[in-house]
Every structure is written in C-alpha cells, then in structure tokens.
Amino acid sequence: MPTGVRMLAFAGARDVVGAAEVELPLASPCTAAELLQEMCARYPGLEAYRTSIRLAVNGTYAAPHDPVRAGDEVALIPPVAGG
C-alpha cells in the first residue's frame, strides 16, 4: 500500500527540486493546495512559482480543493515560455 505521492517536476520546478521525480510522504489525504504548500516548505525556491504553478493529479489538472491521496502521481508544472 503506497504511503506517499510520486512528484514529477518540470522546467524550473525540476531545477528547484533537483530531480525530475521525488517521492513525498503523505500521512493523510490532503488538497492540491495543501500539497503545494508542503512542497514550498520543503523546497523554498518553489515559492517564486506558487501563484503560477499548476498541479496535475494522475494526469489531470487539479483545482486547489481537489483531493490528493497516497499513491497518486502529482506533476508540478510551472509556466513555460516558448519561442
């Protein structure tokens, strides 16, 4: 039984986290907003992205109030500029 979430980090978020993928322990279900708050606490450099980063839970963009549970895959998707 999973005890955490698989976090995928892209672009600038990956640079801050220092890896494309990390396991984050999750003691109990939370919301996407609470998970982002926890990630910002663990990786203070993410705070710069806090208002613009999107979370996707199991491949679907999540609203701040959407639930996150142990075993979920959560992607941190910061804004990306293109040319």
PDB file as gemmi writes it, atoms N, CA and C in Angstrom:
CRYST1    1.000    1.000    1.000  90.00  90.00  90.00 P 1                      
ATOM      1  N   MET A   1       0.841  -1.181   0.000  1.00  0.00           N  
ATOM      2  CA  MET A   1       0.000   0.000   0.000  1.00  0.00           C  
ATOM      3  C   MET A   1       0.890   1.250   0.000  1.00  0.00           C  
ATOM      4  N   PRO A   2       0.671   2.180  -0.943  1.00  0.00           N  
ATOM      5  CA  PRO A   2       1.518   3.381  -1.020  1.00  0.00           C  
ATOM      6  C   PRO A   2       1.362   4.268   0.215  1.00  0.00           C  
ATOM      7  N   THR A   3       2.459   4.905   0.587  1.00  0.00           N  
ATOM      8  CA  THR A   3       2.425   5.805   1.739  1.00  0.00           C  
ATOM      9  C   THR A   3       2.741   7.241   1.354  1.00  0.00           C  
ATOM     10  N   GLY A   4       2.860   7.500   0.067  1.00  0.00           N  
ATOM     11  CA  GLY A   4       3.193   8.840  -0.376  1.00  0.00           C  
ATOM     12  C   GLY A   4       2.751   9.064  -1.798  1.00  0.00           C  
ATOM     13  N   VAL A   5       3.155  10.204  -2.338  1.00  0.00           N  
ATOM     14  CA  VAL A   5       2.826  10.538  -3.718  1.00  0.00           C  
ATOM     15  C   VAL A   5       4.114  10.607  -4.531  1.00  0.00           C  
ATOM     16  N   ARG A   6       3.991  10.307  -5.794  1.00  0.00           N  
ATOM     17  CA  ARG A   6       5.108  10.421  -6.735  1.00  0.00           C  
ATOM     18  C   ARG A   6       5.017  11.806  -7.348  1.00  0.00           C  
ATOM     19  N   MET A   7       5.998  12.651  -7.060  1.00  0.00           N  
ATOM     20  CA  MET A   7       6.023  14.019  -7.557  1.00  0.00           C  
ATOM     21  C   MET A   7       6.906  14.098  -8.796  1.00  0.00           C  
ATOM     22  N   LEU A   8       6.349  14.624  -9.880  1.00  0.00           N  
ATOM     23  CA  LEU A   8       7.093  14.875 -11.105  1.00  0.00           C  
ATOM     24  C   LEU A   8       7.288  16.379 -11.212  1.00  0.00           C  
ATOM     25  N   ALA A   9       8.490  16.813 -11.464  1.00  0.00           N  
ATOM     26  CA  ALA A   9       8.788  18.245 -11.552  1.00  0.00           C  
ATOM     27  C   ALA A   9       9.309  18.568 -12.950  1.00  0.00           C  
ATOM     28  N   PHE A  10       8.777  19.628 -13.528  1.00  0.00           N  
ATOM     29  CA  PHE A  10       9.140  20.028 -14.885  1.00  0.00           C  
ATOM     30  C   PHE A  10       9.742  21.429 -14.891  1.00  0.00           C  
ATOM     31  N   ALA A  11      10.565  21.696 -15.905  1.00  0.00           N  
ATOM     32  CA  ALA A  11      11.160  23.019 -16.183  1.00  0.00           C  
ATOM     33  C   ALA A  11      11.810  23.588 -14.918  1.00  0.00           C  
ATOM     34  N   GLY A  12      11.464  24.824 -14.556  1.00  0.00           N  
ATOM     35  CA  GLY A  12      12.073  25.482 -13.401  1.00  0.00           C  
ATOM     36  C   GLY A  12      11.824  24.762 -12.096  1.00  0.00           C  
ATOM     37  N   ALA A  13      10.681  24.100 -11.967  1.00  0.00           N  
ATOM     38  CA  ALA A  13      10.392  23.345 -10.745  1.00  0.00           C  
ATOM     39  C   ALA A  13      11.392  22.202 -10.580  1.00  0.00           C  
ATOM     40  N   ARG A  14      11.751  21.557 -11.679  1.00  0.00           N  
ATOM     41  CA  ARG A  14      12.747  20.479 -11.634  1.00  0.00           C  
ATOM     42  C   ARG A  14      14.091  21.027 -11.161  1.00  0.00           C  
ATOM     43  N   ASP A  15      14.448  22.213 -11.629  1.00  0.00           N  
ATOM     44  CA  ASP A  15      15.708  22.822 -11.210  1.00  0.00           C  
ATOM     45  C   ASP A  15      15.720  23.077  -9.705  1.00  0.00           C  
ATOM     46  N   VAL A  16      14.596  23.555  -9.172  1.00  0.00           N  
ATOM     47  CA  VAL A  16      14.499  23.856  -7.738  1.00  0.00           C  
ATOM     48  C   VAL A  16      14.538  22.576  -6.911  1.00  0.00           C  
ATOM     49  N   VAL A  17      13.780  21.576  -7.324  1.00  0.00           N  
ATOM     50  CA  VAL A  17      13.694  20.319  -6.580  1.00  0.00           C  
ATOM     51  C   VAL A  17      14.995  19.529  -6.701  1.00  0.00           C  
ATOM     52  N   GLY A  18      15.683  19.681  -7.821  1.00  0.00           N  
ATOM     53  CA  GLY A  18      16.943  18.986  -8.025  1.00  0.00           C  
ATOM     54  C   GLY A  18      16.789  17.608  -8.625  1.00  0.00           C  
ATOM     55  N   ALA A  19      15.565  17.282  -9.037  1.00  0.00           N  
ATOM     56  CA  ALA A  19      15.301  15.979  -9.653  1.00  0.00           C  
ATOM     57  C   ALA A  19      14.002  16.071 -10.434  1.00  0.00           C  
ATOM     58  N   ALA A  20      13.858  15.206 -11.421  1.00  0.00           N  
ATOM     59  CA  ALA A  20      12.623  15.170 -12.202  1.00  0.00           C  
ATOM     60  C   ALA A  20      11.514  14.433 -11.461  1.00  0.00           C  
ATOM     61  N   GLU A  21      11.894  13.622 -10.483  1.00  0.00           N  
ATOM     62  CA  GLU A  21      10.915  12.824  -9.755  1.00  0.00           C  
ATOM     63  C   GLU A  21      11.366  12.614  -8.318  1.00  0.00           C  
ATOM     64  N   VAL A  22      10.456  12.804  -7.376  1.00  0.00           N  
ATOM     65  CA  VAL A  22      10.728  12.539  -5.959  1.00  0.00           C  
ATOM     66  C   VAL A  22       9.501  11.880  -5.338  1.00  0.00           C  
ATOM     67  N   GLU A  23       9.732  11.107  -4.307  1.00  0.00           N  
ATOM     68  CA  GLU A  23       8.644  10.537  -3.519  1.00  0.00           C  
ATOM     69  C   GLU A  23       8.422  11.450  -2.319  1.00  0.00           C  
ATOM     70  N   LEU A  24       7.171  11.815  -2.087  1.00  0.00           N  
ATOM     71  CA  LEU A  24       6.832  12.685  -0.969  1.00  0.00           C  
ATOM     72  C   LEU A  24       5.906  11.923  -0.030  1.00  0.00           C  
ATOM     73  N   PRO A  25       6.319  11.697   1.222  1.00  0.00           N  
ATOM     74  CA  PRO A  25       5.443  11.006   2.166  1.00  0.00           C  
ATOM     75  C   PRO A  25       4.140  11.793   2.354  1.00  0.00           C  
ATOM     76  N   LEU A  26       3.062  11.078   2.514  1.00  0.00           N  
ATOM     77  CA  LEU A  26       1.754  11.712   2.701  1.00  0.00           C  
ATOM     78  C   LEU A  26       1.043  10.949   3.815  1.00  0.00           C  
ATOM     79  N   ALA A  27       0.944  11.576   4.997  1.00  0.00           N  
ATOM     80  CA  ALA A  27       0.364  10.907   6.161  1.00  0.00           C  
ATOM     81  C   ALA A  27      -1.137  10.683   6.007  1.00  0.00           C  
ATOM     82  N   SER A  28      -1.810  11.621   5.339  1.00  0.00           N  
ATOM     83  CA  SER A  28      -3.256  11.504   5.144  1.00  0.00           C  
ATOM     84  C   SER A  28      -3.635  12.267   3.887  1.00  0.00           C  
ATOM     85  N   PRO A  29      -4.826  12.000   3.354  1.00  0.00           N  
ATOM     86  CA  PRO A  29      -5.253  12.749   2.167  1.00  0.00           C  
ATOM     87  C   PRO A  29      -5.224  14.256   2.444  1.00  0.00           C  
ATOM     88  N   CYS A  30      -4.961  15.020   1.398  1.00  0.00           N  
ATOM     89  CA  CYS A  30      -4.933  16.477   1.508  1.00  0.00           C  
ATOM     90  C   CYS A  30      -5.481  17.063   0.216  1.00  0.00           C  
ATOM     91  N   THR A  31      -5.488  18.366   0.114  1.00  0.00           N  
ATOM     92  CA  THR A  31      -5.901  19.019  -1.125  1.00  0.00           C  
ATOM     93  C   THR A  31      -4.663  19.350  -1.945  1.00  0.00           C  
ATOM     94  N   ALA A  32      -4.876  19.662  -3.208  1.00  0.00           N  
ATOM     95  CA  ALA A  32      -3.767  20.067  -4.074  1.00  0.00           C  
ATOM     96  C   ALA A  32      -3.086  21.313  -3.514  1.00  0.00           C  
ATOM     97  N   ALA A  33      -3.870  22.261  -2.984  1.00  0.00           N  
ATOM     98  CA  ALA A  33      -3.297  23.480  -2.408  1.00  0.00           C  
ATOM     99  C   ALA A  33      -2.429  23.159  -1.193  1.00  0.00           C  
ATOM    100  N   GLU A  34      -2.880  22.234  -0.354  1.00  0.00           N  
ATOM    101  CA  GLU A  34      -2.096  21.849   0.816  1.00  0.00           C  
ATOM    102  C   GLU A  34      -0.808  21.144   0.401  1.00  0.00           C  
ATOM    103  N   LEU A  35      -0.885  20.344  -0.635  1.00  0.00           N  
ATOM    104  CA  LEU A  35       0.314  19.665  -1.124  1.00  0.00           C  
ATOM    105  C   LEU A  35       1.320  20.672  -1.676  1.00  0.00           C  
ATOM    106  N   LEU A  36       0.833  21.651  -2.427  1.00  0.00           N  
ATOM    107  CA  LEU A  36       1.733  22.682  -2.953  1.00  0.00           C  
ATOM    108  C   LEU A  36       2.381  23.459  -1.806  1.00  0.00           C  
ATOM    109  N   GLN A  37       1.611  23.740  -0.772  1.00  0.00           N  
ATOM    110  CA  GLN A  37       2.156  24.426   0.402  1.00  0.00           C  
ATOM    111  C   GLN A  37       3.274  23.595   1.024  1.00  0.00           C  
ATOM    112  N   GLU A  38       3.066  22.287   1.141  1.00  0.00           N  
ATOM    113  CA  GLU A  38       4.083  21.391   1.690  1.00  0.00           C  
ATOM    114  C   GLU A  38       5.326  21.374   0.801  1.00  0.00           C  
ATOM    115  N   MET A  39       5.127  21.333  -0.514  1.00  0.00           N  
ATOM    116  CA  MET A  39       6.273  21.347  -1.432  1.00  0.00           C  
ATOM    117  C   MET A  39       7.060  22.647  -1.305  1.00  0.00           C  
ATOM    118  N   CYS A  40       6.372  23.769  -1.160  1.00  0.00           N  
ATOM    119  CA  CYS A  40       7.060  25.056  -0.994  1.00  0.00           C  
ATOM    120  C   CYS A  40       7.834  25.099   0.321  1.00  0.00           C  
ATOM    121  N   ALA A  41       7.306  24.443   1.360  1.00  0.00           N  
ATOM    122  CA  ALA A  41       8.021  24.382   2.636  1.00  0.00           C  
ATOM    123  C   ALA A  41       9.285  23.532   2.506  1.00  0.00           C  
ATOM    124  N   ARG A  42       9.200  22.413   1.771  1.00  0.00           N  
ATOM    125  CA  ARG A  42      10.350  21.532   1.594  1.00  0.00           C  
ATOM    126  C   ARG A  42      11.377  22.111   0.625  1.00  0.00           C  
ATOM    127  N   TYR A  43      10.901  22.817  -0.382  1.00  0.00           N  
ATOM    128  CA  TYR A  43      11.760  23.395  -1.422  1.00  0.00           C  
ATOM    129  C   TYR A  43      11.420  24.882  -1.543  1.00  0.00           C  
ATOM    130  N   PRO A  44      11.997  25.737  -0.685  1.00  0.00           N  
ATOM    131  CA  PRO A  44      11.638  27.156  -0.645  1.00  0.00           C  
ATOM    132  C   PRO A  44      11.746  27.874  -1.992  1.00  0.00           C  
ATOM    133  N   GLY A  45      12.573  27.407  -2.885  1.00  0.00           N  
ATOM    134  CA  GLY A  45      12.694  28.027  -4.195  1.00  0.00           C  
ATOM    135  C   GLY A  45      11.415  27.937  -5.009  1.00  0.00           C  
ATOM    136  N   LEU A  46      10.525  27.007  -4.673  1.00  0.00           N  
ATOM    137  CA  LEU A  46       9.243  26.891  -5.387  1.00  0.00           C  
ATOM    138  C   LEU A  46       8.299  28.050  -5.071  1.00  0.00           C  
ATOM    139  N   GLU A  47       8.561  28.740  -3.984  1.00  0.00           N  
ATOM    140  CA  GLU A  47       7.690  29.858  -3.592  1.00  0.00           C  
ATOM    141  C   GLU A  47       7.564  30.880  -4.716  1.00  0.00           C  
ATOM    142  N   ALA A  48       8.616  31.068  -5.488  1.00  0.00           N  
ATOM    143  CA  ALA A  48       8.576  32.021  -6.605  1.00  0.00           C  
ATOM    144  C   ALA A  48       7.554  31.613  -7.664  1.00  0.00           C  
ATOM    145  N   TYR A  49       7.245  30.335  -7.738  1.00  0.00           N  
ATOM    146  CA  TYR A  49       6.281  29.823  -8.721  1.00  0.00           C  
ATOM    147  C   TYR A  49       4.876  29.648  -8.148  1.00  0.00           C  
ATOM    148  N   ARG A  50       4.717  29.841  -6.863  1.00  0.00           N  
ATOM    149  CA  ARG A  50       3.486  29.459  -6.167  1.00  0.00           C  
ATOM    150  C   ARG A  50       2.206  29.977  -6.816  1.00  0.00           C  
ATOM    151  N   THR A  51       2.206  31.215  -7.288  1.00  0.00           N  
ATOM    152  CA  THR A  51       0.970  31.776  -7.859  1.00  0.00           C  
ATOM    153  C   THR A  51       0.738  31.353  -9.303  1.00  0.00           C  
ATOM    154  N   SER A  52       1.751  30.789  -9.944  1.00  0.00           N  
ATOM    155  CA  SER A  52       1.579  30.448 -11.350  1.00  0.00           C  
ATOM    156  C   SER A  52       1.755  28.961 -11.660  1.00  0.00           C  
ATOM    157  N   ILE A  53       2.232  28.186 -10.697  1.00  0.00           N  
ATOM    158  CA  ILE A  53       2.442  26.764 -10.947  1.00  0.00           C  
ATOM    159  C   ILE A  53       1.097  26.039 -11.006  1.00  0.00           C  
ATOM    160  N   ARG A  54       1.018  25.031 -11.854  1.00  0.00           N  
ATOM    161  CA  ARG A  54      -0.188  24.191 -11.938  1.00  0.00           C  
ATOM    162  C   ARG A  54       0.174  22.812 -11.427  1.00  0.00           C  
ATOM    163  N   LEU A  55      -0.772  22.177 -10.794  1.00  0.00           N  
ATOM    164  CA  LEU A  55      -0.598  20.793 -10.374  1.00  0.00           C  
ATOM    165  C   LEU A  55      -1.500  19.919 -11.221  1.00  0.00           C  
ATOM    166  N   ALA A  56      -0.994  18.787 -11.618  1.00  0.00           N  
ATOM    167  CA  ALA A  56      -1.810  17.775 -12.287  1.00  0.00           C  
ATOM    168  C   ALA A  56      -1.764  16.530 -11.416  1.00  0.00           C  
ATOM    169  N   VAL A  57      -2.928  15.994 -11.095  1.00  0.00           N  
ATOM    170  CA  VAL A  57      -3.024  14.792 -10.279  1.00  0.00           C  
ATOM    171  C   VAL A  57      -3.484  13.653 -11.181  1.00  0.00           C  
ATOM    172  N   ASN A  58      -2.647  12.652 -11.286  1.00  0.00           N  
ATOM    173  CA  ASN A  58      -2.940  11.494 -12.136  1.00  0.00           C  
ATOM    174  C   ASN A  58      -3.282  11.907 -13.570  1.00  0.00           C  
ATOM    175  N   GLY A  59      -2.531  12.887 -14.076  1.00  0.00           N  
ATOM    176  CA  GLY A  59      -2.667  13.291 -15.474  1.00  0.00           C  
ATOM    177  C   GLY A  59      -3.743  14.314 -15.766  1.00  0.00           C  
ATOM    178  N   THR A  60      -4.426  14.826 -14.742  1.00  0.00           N  
ATOM    179  CA  THR A  60      -5.485  15.815 -14.939  1.00  0.00           C  
ATOM    180  C   THR A  60      -5.180  17.050 -14.101  1.00  0.00           C  
ATOM    181  N   TYR A  61      -5.260  18.246 -14.729  1.00  0.00           N  
ATOM    182  CA  TYR A  61      -5.033  19.468 -13.966  1.00  0.00           C  
ATOM    183  C   TYR A  61      -5.966  19.501 -12.762  1.00  0.00           C  
ATOM    184  N   ALA A  62      -5.416  19.884 -11.616  1.00  0.00           N  
ATOM    185  CA  ALA A  62      -6.162  19.884 -10.360  1.00  0.00           C  
ATOM    186  C   ALA A  62      -6.506  21.305  -9.934  1.00  0.00           C  
ATOM    187  N   ALA A  63      -7.714  21.474  -9.407  1.00  0.00           N  
ATOM    188  CA  ALA A  63      -8.123  22.716  -8.758  1.00  0.00           C  
ATOM    189  C   ALA A  63      -7.544  22.689  -7.337  1.00  0.00           C  
ATOM    190  N   PRO A  64      -7.381  23.857  -6.705  1.00  0.00           N  
ATOM    191  CA  PRO A  64      -6.788  23.888  -5.364  1.00  0.00           C  
ATOM    192  C   PRO A  64      -7.480  22.972  -4.348  1.00  0.00           C  
ATOM    193  N   HIS A  65      -8.777  22.796  -4.473  1.00  0.00           N  
ATOM    194  CA  HIS A  65      -9.525  21.996  -3.495  1.00  0.00           C  
ATOM    195  C   HIS A  65      -9.595  20.504  -3.843  1.00  0.00           C  
ATOM    196  N   ASP A  66      -9.050  20.098  -4.983  1.00  0.00           N  
ATOM    197  CA  ASP A  66      -9.106  18.689  -5.384  1.00  0.00           C  
ATOM    198  C   ASP A  66      -8.277  17.828  -4.435  1.00  0.00           C  
ATOM    199  N   PRO A  67      -8.741  16.618  -4.150  1.00  0.00           N  
ATOM    200  CA  PRO A  67      -8.035  15.753  -3.208  1.00  0.00           C  
ATOM    201  C   PRO A  67      -6.781  15.117  -3.812  1.00  0.00           C  
ATOM    202  N   VAL A  68      -5.812  14.880  -2.946  1.00  0.00           N  
ATOM    203  CA  VAL A  68      -4.595  14.144  -3.286  1.00  0.00           C  
ATOM    204  C   VAL A  68      -4.457  13.049  -2.232  1.00  0.00           C  
ATOM    205  N   ARG A  69      -4.218  11.835  -2.696  1.00  0.00           N  
ATOM    206  CA  ARG A  69      -4.119  10.684  -1.800  1.00  0.00           C  
ATOM    207  C   ARG A  69      -2.818   9.930  -2.041  1.00  0.00           C  
ATOM    208  N   ALA A  70      -2.426   9.152  -1.052  1.00  0.00           N  
ATOM    209  CA  ALA A  70      -1.249   8.292  -1.195  1.00  0.00           C  
ATOM    210  C   ALA A  70      -1.440   7.426  -2.437  1.00  0.00           C  
ATOM    211  N   GLY A  71      -0.371   7.285  -3.210  1.00  0.00           N  
ATOM    212  CA  GLY A  71      -0.405   6.503  -4.437  1.00  0.00           C  
ATOM    213  C   GLY A  71      -0.638   7.342  -5.680  1.00  0.00           C  
ATOM    214  N   ASP A  72      -1.040   8.611  -5.501  1.00  0.00           N  
ATOM    215  CA  ASP A  72      -1.265   9.488  -6.652  1.00  0.00           C  
ATOM    216  C   ASP A  72       0.062   9.934  -7.263  1.00  0.00           C  
ATOM    217  N   GLU A  73      -0.004  10.287  -8.533  1.00  0.00           N  
ATOM    218  CA  GLU A  73       1.120  10.906  -9.230  1.00  0.00           C  
ATOM    219  C   GLU A  73       0.764  12.370  -9.419  1.00  0.00           C  
ATOM    220  N   VAL A  74       1.627  13.249  -8.933  1.00  0.00           N  
ATOM    221  CA  VAL A  74       1.357  14.684  -8.988  1.00  0.00           C  
ATOM    222  C   VAL A  74       2.481  15.364  -9.756  1.00  0.00           C  
ATOM    223  N   ALA A  75       2.121  16.125 -10.779  1.00  0.00           N  
ATOM    224  CA  ALA A  75       3.102  16.852 -11.578  1.00  0.00           C  
ATOM    225  C   ALA A  75       3.077  18.333 -11.211  1.00  0.00           C  
ATOM    226  N   LEU A  76       4.254  18.891 -11.007  1.00  0.00           N  
ATOM    227  CA  LEU A  76       4.417  20.334 -10.791  1.00  0.00           C  
ATOM    228  C   LEU A  76       4.741  20.944 -12.146  1.00  0.00           C  
ATOM    229  N   ILE A  77       3.852  21.798 -12.629  1.00  0.00           N  
ATOM    230  CA  ILE A  77       4.014  22.352 -13.977  1.00  0.00           C  
ATOM    231  C   ILE A  77       4.089  23.868 -13.879  1.00  0.00           C  
ATOM    232  N   PRO A  78       5.297  24.433 -13.894  1.00  0.00           N  
ATOM    233  CA  PRO A  78       5.440  25.888 -13.859  1.00  0.00           C  
ATOM    234  C   PRO A  78       5.151  26.476 -15.251  1.00  0.00           C  
ATOM    235  N   PRO A  79       4.947  27.780 -15.310  1.00  0.00           N  
ATOM    236  CA  PRO A  79       4.746  28.385 -16.630  1.00  0.00           C  
ATOM    237  C   PRO A  79       5.999  28.199 -17.490  1.00  0.00           C  
ATOM    238  N   VAL A  80       5.779  28.003 -18.770  1.00  0.00           N  
ATOM    239  CA  VAL A  80       6.890  27.774 -19.687  1.00  0.00           C  
ATOM    240  C   VAL A  80       6.791  28.793 -20.818  1.00  0.00           C  
ATOM    241  N   ALA A  81       7.891  29.445 -21.099  1.00  0.00           N  
ATOM    242  CA  ALA A  81       7.918  30.403 -22.205  1.00  0.00           C  
ATOM    243  C   ALA A  81       8.437  29.684 -23.454  1.00  0.00           C  
ATOM    244  N   GLY A  82       7.893  30.027 -24.559  1.00  0.00           N  
ATOM    245  CA  GLY A  82       8.339  29.404 -25.812  1.00  0.00           C  
ATOM    246  C   GLY A  82       8.638  30.452 -26.856  1.00  0.00           C  
ATOM    247  N   GLY A  83       9.194  30.027 -27.947  1.00  0.00           N  
ATOM    248  CA  GLY A  83       9.565  30.988 -28.947  1.00  0.00           C  
ATOM    249  C   GLY A  83       9.109  30.661 -30.310  1.00  0.00           C  
TER     250      GLY A  83                                                      
END                                                                             
